[in-house]
Amino acid sequence: MRGDPLKAIAFNRYGSTDVLELQDIDTPRPKDGDVLVQVRAAAINPYDWHIMAGLPSFVRLQSGLRRPKITGIGSDLAGRVEAVGPRVTRFRPGDEVYGRVDQLPGSNLMALGSVAEYVRVSERSIRPRPARLTAEEAAAVPLAGITALWAMRDVGAVQPGQQVLVNGASGGVGTFAVQIARAMGAEVTGVCSTRNVDLVRSLGADHVVDYTREDVTRGAQRFDLLLDNVGNHSPTACLRILKPGATYLASFDHPWNRWLGPMGHVLRMAVRSRFARKRMAVLRPERRDGDLDTLTELIDAHAVTPVVDRTFPLVEARQAMEYLAGRHARGKVVITP
């Protein structure tokens, strides 16, 4: 095991990408049930940007009012097991794995810090890396894949033959949602920009709507489930295209309001849905050990393939975060230490 300091991307104050720094930190030692992983690839998510920026402001109630309690970025990772702690039974040094950093004890916040050379995680938070995926592809799976899985299986309860609309089908969650819904037997419509039409179609979408040319909320099609990863339509427009008893799932994150972020839109949607015989939910997946196993099975069955837009080296973490914040990434953004 290494004894010298490791390189990691960290920040000590809220702000723009300028707060991100390449720092030397102590190499963590695995404790009971822990595994030390040499990181080969780590994906970043909009969640990382929110914690870094401290926006919308209400997130600071948990992440720290003046200074961030979480100082690393990245929750998803793929790499090689370097060392194992006592009572670890599933893995040994040399194993190729993928997964997520652990949840913070007593908090709804995810721990971050996978954008580093090495990271310590619990044995239950990782799984063997699917053989057909590269490290970069595997790192793209956990958070976005689990979010999409929850949307389709746990909240949306998708059934074969149902009509599913994925708004923002070319993004991190959207690319997984299209594939998972198809694997569950749904008829899927994906909404994206012109340059992403072929990508979304290649993922298995039955119908693809180019939002620059057509407004899906003005069409005649009605849906059993709308997974909204963008939040660019009014509640009235969204409810119009849902069948009675259908579900609207909010999974967007852009903080239009500095204090409440997208919650104003969500609250309006919740009020109107009560009078329209529609169900509204905010997608907040809980952590369950079996979800990564399910995604592994879908990947091994060639039903799901992660989409990686761009990879950045560790020293370009600022550029990677800026690219992610531009909200035009196709699939996931990955950093390779």
Residue pairs with C-beta under 8 A, 6 or more apart in sequence:
1 27
1 29
1 36
1 82
1 83
2 27
2 82
2 118
3 27
4 27
5 24
5 25
5 26
5 27
6 24
6 25
6 26
6 27
6 116
6 117
6 118
7 22
7 23
7 24
7 116
7 117
7 314
7 337
8 22
8 23
8 25
8 72
8 113
8 115
8 116
8 117
9 20
9 21
9 22
9 23
9 72
9 73
9 74
9 115
9 116
9 314
9 317
9 335
10 20
10 21
10 23
10 25
10 71
10 72
10 73
10 113
11 19
11 20
11 21
11 52
11 68
11 71
11 73
12 19
12 67
12 68
12 71
13 19
13 67
13 68
14 52
14 53
14 54
14 60
14 67
14 68
15 52
15 53
15 54
16 53
17 52
17 318
17 319
17 321
17 322
17 325
18 318
19 52
20 52
20 73
20 317
20 318
20 321
22 314
22 315
22 317
25 116
27 36
27 118
28 36
28 118
28 119
28 120
29 36
29 83
29 85
29 120
30 36
30 83
30 84
30 85
30 88
30 120
31 85
31 86
31 120
32 85
32 86
32 87
33 85
33 86
33 87
33 88
33 122
33 123
33 124
34 84
34 85
34 88
34 120
34 121
34 122
34 123
35 81
35 83
35 84
35 85
35 88
35 91
35 97
35 120
35 121
35 122
35 123
35 126
36 81
36 82
36 83
36 84
36 85
36 118
36 119
36 120
37 77
37 79
37 80
37 81
37 82
37 97
37 118
37 119
37 120
37 121
37 126
38 79
38 80
38 81
38 82
38 117
38 118
39 77
39 78
39 79
39 114
39 115
39 116
39 117
39 118
39 119
39 337
40 78
40 79
40 80
40 135
40 136
40 139
40 336
40 337
41 77
41 78
41 79
41 134
41 135
41 136
41 138
41 139
41 311
41 334
41 335
41 336
41 337
42 74
42 76
42 77
42 78
42 114
42 115
42 116
42 139
42 334
42 335
42 336
42 337
43 74
43 76
43 77
43 114
43 139
43 140
43 142
43 143
43 144
43 332
43 333
43 334
43 335
44 73
44 74
44 76
44 115
44 320
44 321
44 324
44 333
44 334
44 335
45 75
45 76
45 143
45 144
45 172
45 324
46 172
46 253
46 324
47 75
47 110
47 143
47 253
48 73
48 74
48 75
48 112
48 321
48 324
49 321
49 324
49 325
50 56
50 59
50 253
50 255
51 59
51 63
51 68
51 70
51 73
51 109
51 112
52 68
52 73
52 321
54 60
54 63
54 68
55 255
55 258
55 261
56 255
56 257
56 258
56 259
56 260
56 261
56 263
57 258
57 259
58 259
58 260
58 261
58 263
62 107
62 108
62 109
63 69
63 70
63 109
64 70
69 109
70 104
70 109
70 111
70 112
70 113
71 113
72 112
72 113
72 114
72 115
72 116
73 112
73 113
73 114
73 115
73 317
73 321
74 101
74 112
74 113
74 114
74 115
74 116
74 335
75 100
75 101
75 110
75 111
75 112
75 114
75 142
75 143
76 98
76 99
76 100
76 114
76 139
76 140
76 141
76 142
76 143
77 98
77 99
77 100
77 101
77 114
77 119
77 121
77 139
77 142
78 96
78 97
78 98
78 129
78 133
78 135
78 136
78 138
78 139
79 96
79 97
79 98
79 119
79 135
80 94
80 95
80 96
80 97
81 91
81 92
81 93
81 94
81 95
81 96
81 97
82 93
82 118
83 93
84 91
84 92
84 93
84 123
88 123
89 123
90 123
91 97
91 123
91 126
95 128
96 128
96 129
96 135
97 126
97 127
97 128
97 129
98 126
98 127
98 129
98 130
98 133
98 135
98 138
98 139
98 141
98 142
99 121
99 125
99 126
99 127
99 142
99 292
100 110
100 114
100 121
100 125
100 126
100 142
100 143
100 292
101 110
101 111
101 112
101 113
101 114
101 119
101 121
101 125
102 111
102 121
102 122
102 125
103 109
103 110
103 111
103 287
104 110
104 111
110 143
113 119
114 139
115 314
115 317
115 335
115 337
116 314
116 337
117 314
117 337
124 289
127 292
127 293
127 296
128 296
129 135
129 138
130 138
130 296
130 299
130 300
131 300
132 299
132 300
132 302
133 141
133 299
133 306
135 336
136 308
136 311
136 334
136 336
137 305
137 306
137 308
138 306
139 332
139 334
140 172
140 306
140 307
140 308
140 331
140 332
140 334
141 176
141 292
141 295
141 299
141 306
142 292
142 295
144 172
144 173
144 175
144 176
144 332
145 176
145 295
145 304
145 306
146 285
146 291
146 292
146 295
147 173
147 176
147 251
147 283
147 285
148 173
148 174
148 176
148 177
148 180
148 227
149 176
149 180
149 285
149 291
149 294
149 295
150 283
150 285
150 286
150 291
151 173
151 177
151 227
151 249
151 251
151 283
152 158
152 164
152 177
152 180
152 181
152 184
152 186
152 225
152 227
153 180
153 184
154 285
155 247
155 249
155 281
155 283
156 164
156 225
156 227
156 247
156 249
158 164
158 181
158 184
158 185
158 186
158 224
158 225
159 184
159 185
159 186
159 224
160 184
160 185
160 186
161 185
161 186
161 187
162 186
162 187
162 224
162 225
163 186
163 187
163 189
163 221
163 222
163 223
163 224
163 225
163 243
164 181
164 186
164 187
164 188
164 189
164 223
164 224
164 225
164 227
165 188
165 189
165 191
165 216
165 221
165 223
165 225
165 226
165 227
165 241
166 174
166 177
166 178
166 181
166 188
166 189
166 190
166 191
166 205
166 227
166 229
167 174
167 191
167 216
167 226
167 227
167 228
167 229
167 230
167 232
167 233
168 174
168 191
168 192
168 228
168 229
168 230
168 252
169 175
169 177
169 178
169 190
169 191
169 192
169 196
169 200
169 203
169 205
169 208
169 229
170 190
170 192
170 193
170 196
170 199
170 200
170 330
170 331
171 229
171 327
171 329
171 330
171 331
172 329
172 331
172 332
173 227
173 229
173 251
174 190
174 192
174 200
174 227
174 229
175 199
175 200
175 203
175 306
175 307
175 330
175 331
176 304
176 306
177 227
177 229
178 188
178 190
178 200
178 203
178 204
178 205
179 203
179 204
179 298
179 303
179 304
179 305
180 298
180 303
180 304
181 188
182 188
182 203
182 204
182 205
182 206
182 303
183 298
183 301
183 303
183 304
186 224
186 225
187 206
187 207
188 204
188 205
188 206
188 207
189 205
189 206
189 207
189 208
189 209
189 216
189 221
189 223
190 200
190 201
190 203
190 205
190 207
190 208
190 209
191 208
191 209
191 211
191 216
191 230
192 199
192 200
192 208
192 209
192 210
192 211
193 210
193 211
193 212
193 328
194 210
194 212
194 213
196 330
197 208
197 210
199 307
199 330
200 208
201 208
203 307
209 216
209 219
211 232
216 241
217 233
217 237
217 238
217 240
217 241
218 237
219 241
221 241
222 241
222 242
222 243
222 246
223 241
223 242
223 243
223 246
224 242
224 243
224 246
224 247
225 246
225 247
225 249
226 238
226 241
226 242
226 246
226 247
226 248
226 249
227 249
227 251
227 283
228 238
228 248
228 249
228 250
228 251
228 252
229 251
229 252
230 252
231 250
231 252
231 254
231 262
231 265
235 265
235 268
235 269
235 272
235 273
236 272
238 248
238 269
239 248
239 269
239 272
239 273
239 276
239 278
242 248
242 276
242 278
244 277
244 278
245 277
245 278
245 279
246 278
246 279
247 278
247 279
247 280
247 281
248 269
248 273
248 278
248 279
248 280
248 281
249 281
249 282
249 283
250 262
250 265
250 266
250 269
250 280
250 281
250 282
250 283
251 282
251 283
252 262
253 261
253 262
254 261
254 262
254 327
255 261
255 262
256 262
256 264
256 265
257 263
257 264
266 280
266 282
269 280
270 280
273 279
273 280
285 291
295 304
298 304
299 305
299 306
306 331
306 332
307 330
307 331
307 332
308 331
308 332
308 333
308 334
309 329
309 330
309 331
309 332
309 333
310 320
310 323
310 329
310 333
310 334
311 333
311 334
311 335
311 336
312 319
312 320
312 323
312 333
312 334
312 335
312 336
313 335
313 336
313 337
314 335
314 336
314 337
316 335
317 335
320 333
320 335
323 329
323 333
324 333
